[in-house]
């Protein structure tokens, strides 16, 4: 995913400078050259100094008089003007380099979104390349437009770190674009979710590989991407054209949180259509009924309501009972512990936390 940078020379050679050298080497006076080209000496001087552009017509004349391919002069002029524009852009990026500080550049480099910038101006360029935008103004407009489409606008993460959030989301979209998915089929995705429950008993490598394939076969791109500093996001759900994307951060690095987030985002995909981009942090959006619907979908998908009600009513929450209940449900015991904690039945600092499987990102 890293963006390669090509080293360019820090000097610019104009076609006029090349012309001046050729005339000197051939012993042709500028006055005589101007006459042979049907131009004024002033015009030739302006070409040599770089003040006047070298047009296609002039390239034809220079080519004929000097017995050179006109394309040579066209290319020299094109490259010269491009290098001038690049230098001007470099100077502009250097003046506006403070803009790049809004983004988590160090971690974007760490996760290979782009190579390590060599200068403040290059940092700006790397960020623009990452987002696929031409300028700072265009990038800001695009990010503002995307932020306005996010269903979960009241997220504390989004208010405090919008650039980091958008970088994380865009990173996920780029990864998703490389995932080969079948055409989305909601019925097949529902079947995928049923199979996913059994994966809660698996290790992290198997989860990532098998769950990703199950989702791709159903037409859903599943992306695992570490959270960026300040985002505090657990997951996101949105559509890229006709392909739904579920993005997970493993924020709390525990199986209960991973699986609840996955099913929560799956609920958004199945229940709430293509409109909106849902991002989910620790707070939850209590003002949005769609968040409550996604929560209910996740809870009931992992543990059927009747089984859960009977288990809670029994009021026996020791390790053996939780293991037995989880085995009956066909899920990992950590998920039951997380549910008990979420509903304030057992404390978060309980010894039962040892039933949870822990995950770590490997660099």
NORDAKA-V54519 format. One record per residue. N is the residue number from 1. RES is the residue in three letters. SS is DSSP state (A for helix, B for strand, O for the rest). D_FIRST is the distance of its C-alpha to the first C-alpha in Angstrom with 2 decimals. Layout:
N:RES:SS:D_FIRST
N:RES:SS:D_FIRST
This chain:
1:UNK:O:0.00
2:UNK:O:3.82
3:UNK:O:6.50
4:UNK:O:9.37
5:UNK:O:12.78
6:UNK:O:16.02
7:UNK:O:19.19
8:UNK:O:21.95
9:UNK:O:25.63
10:UNK:O:27.16
11:UNK:O:30.17
12:UNK:O:30.94
13:UNK:O:33.55
14:UNK:O:35.39
15:UNK:A:37.07
16:UNK:A:40.28
17:UNK:A:39.86
18:UNK:A:39.42
19:UNK:A:42.51
20:UNK:A:44.49
21:UNK:A:43.81
22:UNK:A:44.80
23:UNK:A:47.98
24:UNK:A:48.92
25:UNK:A:48.32
26:UNK:A:50.43
27:UNK:O:53.07
28:UNK:O:52.81
29:UNK:O:54.00
30:UNK:A:51.96
31:UNK:A:55.11
32:UNK:A:55.68
33:UNK:A:52.09
34:UNK:A:52.26
35:UNK:A:55.49
36:UNK:A:54.11
37:UNK:A:51.13
38:UNK:O:53.48
39:UNK:O:51.82
40:UNK:O:53.15
41:UNK:A:52.65
42:UNK:A:51.11
43:UNK:A:48.42
44:UNK:A:47.60
45:UNK:A:47.51
46:UNK:A:45.05
47:UNK:A:42.77
48:UNK:A:43.02
49:UNK:A:42.33
50:UNK:O:39.31
51:UNK:O:41.09
52:UNK:O:41.47
53:UNK:O:38.77
54:UNK:O:39.30
55:UNK:O:39.69
56:UNK:A:39.61
57:UNK:A:43.43
58:UNK:A:43.58
59:UNK:A:41.22
60:UNK:A:43.70
61:UNK:A:46.60
62:UNK:A:44.99
63:UNK:A:44.08
64:UNK:A:47.65
65:UNK:A:49.36
66:UNK:A:47.21
67:UNK:O:46.82
68:UNK:O:43.00
69:UNK:O:40.54
70:UNK:A:40.02
71:UNK:A:36.33
72:UNK:A:36.03
73:UNK:A:37.19
74:UNK:A:35.07
75:UNK:A:31.93
76:UNK:A:33.09
77:UNK:A:33.75
78:UNK:A:30.46
79:UNK:A:28.46
80:UNK:A:30.77
81:UNK:A:30.38
82:UNK:A:26.60
83:UNK:A:26.62
84:UNK:A:29.12
85:UNK:A:26.97
86:UNK:A:23.96
87:UNK:A:26.33
88:UNK:A:27.71
89:UNK:A:24.32
90:UNK:A:23.49
91:UNK:A:26.83
92:UNK:A:26.26
93:UNK:A:22.91
94:UNK:A:24.75
95:UNK:A:27.52
96:UNK:O:25.30
97:UNK:A:22.98
98:UNK:A:24.49
99:UNK:A:22.57
100:UNK:A:19.26
101:UNK:A:21.04
102:UNK:A:21.01
103:UNK:O:17.33
104:UNK:O:16.28
105:UNK:A:14.55
106:UNK:A:15.13
107:UNK:A:13.45
108:UNK:A:10.44
109:UNK:A:10.15
110:UNK:A:11.26
111:UNK:O:8.60
112:UNK:O:5.90
113:UNK:O:5.32
114:UNK:O:6.82
115:UNK:O:9.29
116:UNK:O:12.78
117:UNK:O:14.85
118:UNK:O:18.16
119:UNK:O:20.28
120:UNK:A:20.84
121:UNK:A:20.57
122:UNK:A:17.18
123:UNK:A:16.04
124:UNK:A:17.30
125:UNK:A:15.58
126:UNK:A:12.08
127:UNK:A:12.90
128:UNK:A:14.35
129:UNK:A:11.50
130:UNK:A:9.22
131:UNK:A:12.16
132:UNK:O:13.06
133:UNK:O:16.49
134:UNK:O:18.93
135:UNK:O:20.73
136:UNK:A:21.29
137:UNK:A:24.03
138:UNK:A:22.00
139:UNK:A:19.23
140:UNK:A:22.04
141:UNK:A:23.76
142:UNK:A:20.82
143:UNK:A:20.21
144:UNK:A:23.98
145:UNK:A:24.26
146:UNK:A:21.71
147:UNK:A:23.41
148:UNK:A:26.70
149:UNK:A:25.66
150:UNK:B:24.87
151:UNK:O:27.76
152:UNK:O:27.73
153:UNK:O:28.39
154:UNK:O:30.61
155:UNK:O:28.04
156:UNK:A:28.64
157:UNK:A:24.93
158:UNK:A:24.48
159:UNK:A:27.49
160:UNK:A:26.56
161:UNK:O:22.80
162:UNK:A:21.83
163:UNK:A:18.91
164:UNK:A:17.35
165:UNK:A:18.12
166:UNK:A:16.63
167:UNK:A:13.33
168:UNK:A:13.33
169:UNK:A:14.42
170:UNK:A:11.98
171:UNK:A:9.05
172:UNK:A:11.15
173:UNK:A:11.81
174:UNK:A:8.37
175:UNK:A:8.28
176:UNK:A:11.91
177:UNK:A:11.62
178:UNK:O:10.44
179:UNK:O:13.40
180:UNK:O:16.55
181:UNK:O:19.35
182:UNK:O:23.03
183:UNK:O:24.94
184:UNK:O:25.48
185:UNK:O:28.83
186:UNK:A:30.17
187:UNK:A:32.76
188:UNK:A:30.33
189:UNK:A:28.15
190:UNK:A:31.33
191:UNK:A:32.01
192:UNK:A:28.52
193:UNK:A:29.38
194:UNK:A:32.62
195:UNK:A:30.97
196:UNK:A:28.42
197:UNK:A:31.37
198:UNK:A:32.14
199:UNK:A:28.62
200:UNK:O:29.50
201:UNK:O:31.46
202:UNK:O:28.54
203:UNK:O:26.30
204:UNK:A:22.71
205:UNK:A:21.14
206:UNK:A:23.45
207:UNK:A:22.89
208:UNK:A:19.14
209:UNK:A:19.53
210:UNK:A:22.79
211:UNK:A:22.33
212:UNK:A:19.04
213:UNK:A:20.95
214:UNK:A:24.00
215:UNK:A:22.20
216:UNK:A:20.40
217:UNK:A:23.85
218:UNK:O:25.28
219:UNK:O:22.76
220:UNK:B:20.86
221:UNK:B:17.11
222:UNK:B:16.98
223:UNK:B:14.00
224:UNK:B:14.29
225:UNK:O:12.56
226:UNK:O:14.49
227:UNK:O:16.46
228:UNK:O:15.99
229:UNK:O:19.24
230:UNK:O:21.92
231:UNK:O:20.62
232:UNK:O:22.82
233:UNK:B:21.47
234:UNK:B:22.06
235:UNK:B:20.63
236:UNK:B:20.33
237:UNK:B:21.47
238:UNK:B:21.15
239:UNK:B:21.05
240:UNK:B:18.78
241:UNK:O:21.57
242:UNK:O:23.35
243:UNK:B:20.72
244:UNK:B:21.06
245:UNK:B:18.19
246:UNK:B:19.00
247:UNK:B:16.71
248:UNK:B:18.03
249:UNK:O:17.58
250:UNK:O:20.27
251:UNK:O:21.76
252:UNK:O:25.11
253:UNK:O:23.98
254:UNK:B:26.98
255:UNK:A:27.54
256:UNK:A:29.89
257:UNK:A:27.49
258:UNK:A:24.56
259:UNK:A:26.85
260:UNK:A:28.64
261:UNK:A:25.45
262:UNK:A:24.22
263:UNK:A:27.63
264:UNK:A:27.91
265:UNK:A:24.82
266:UNK:A:26.14
267:UNK:A:29.38
268:UNK:A:27.87
269:UNK:A:26.47
270:UNK:A:29.86
271:UNK:A:32.18
272:UNK:O:30.85
273:UNK:O:29.55
274:UNK:O:26.87
275:UNK:O:28.01
276:UNK:O:26.35
277:UNK:B:23.29
278:UNK:B:24.36
279:UNK:B:22.95
280:UNK:B:24.88
281:UNK:B:25.63
282:UNK:O:28.58
283:UNK:O:31.23
284:UNK:O:31.10
285:UNK:O:32.45
286:UNK:O:36.13
287:UNK:O:37.00
288:UNK:O:34.88
289:UNK:A:36.60
290:UNK:A:33.42
291:UNK:A:32.08
292:UNK:A:35.37
293:UNK:A:35.11
294:UNK:A:31.64
295:UNK:A:33.02
296:UNK:A:36.02
297:UNK:A:34.01
298:UNK:A:31.92
299:UNK:A:35.07
300:UNK:A:37.14
301:UNK:A:34.47
302:UNK:A:34.12
303:UNK:O:37.83
304:UNK:O:40.45
305:UNK:A:42.69
306:UNK:A:45.99
307:UNK:A:44.77
308:UNK:A:43.38
309:UNK:A:46.59
310:UNK:A:48.73
311:UNK:A:46.76
312:UNK:A:46.89
313:UNK:A:50.55
314:UNK:A:51.35
315:UNK:O:50.36
316:UNK:O:49.56
317:UNK:O:46.19
318:UNK:O:46.51
319:UNK:A:43.92
320:UNK:A:45.92
321:UNK:A:46.34
322:UNK:A:42.66
323:UNK:A:41.76
324:UNK:A:44.42
325:UNK:A:43.34
326:UNK:A:39.68
327:UNK:A:40.76
328:UNK:A:42.91
329:UNK:A:40.02
330:UNK:O:37.64
331:UNK:O:35.02
332:UNK:O:33.92
333:UNK:A:36.52
334:UNK:A:34.04
335:UNK:A:33.60
336:UNK:A:37.36
337:UNK:A:37.41
338:UNK:A:34.76
339:UNK:A:36.79
340:UNK:A:39.96
341:UNK:A:38.42
342:UNK:A:37.08
343:UNK:O:40.58
344:UNK:O:42.15
345:UNK:O:44.12
346:UNK:O:43.00
347:UNK:O:41.62
348:UNK:O:38.01
349:UNK:O:39.19
350:UNK:O:40.94
351:UNK:A:41.01
352:UNK:A:39.78
353:UNK:A:36.23
354:UNK:A:36.31
355:UNK:A:36.09
356:UNK:O:32.54
357:UNK:O:29.64
358:UNK:B:27.18
359:UNK:O:23.41
360:UNK:O:21.18
361:UNK:O:17.44
362:UNK:O:16.73
363:UNK:O:14.26
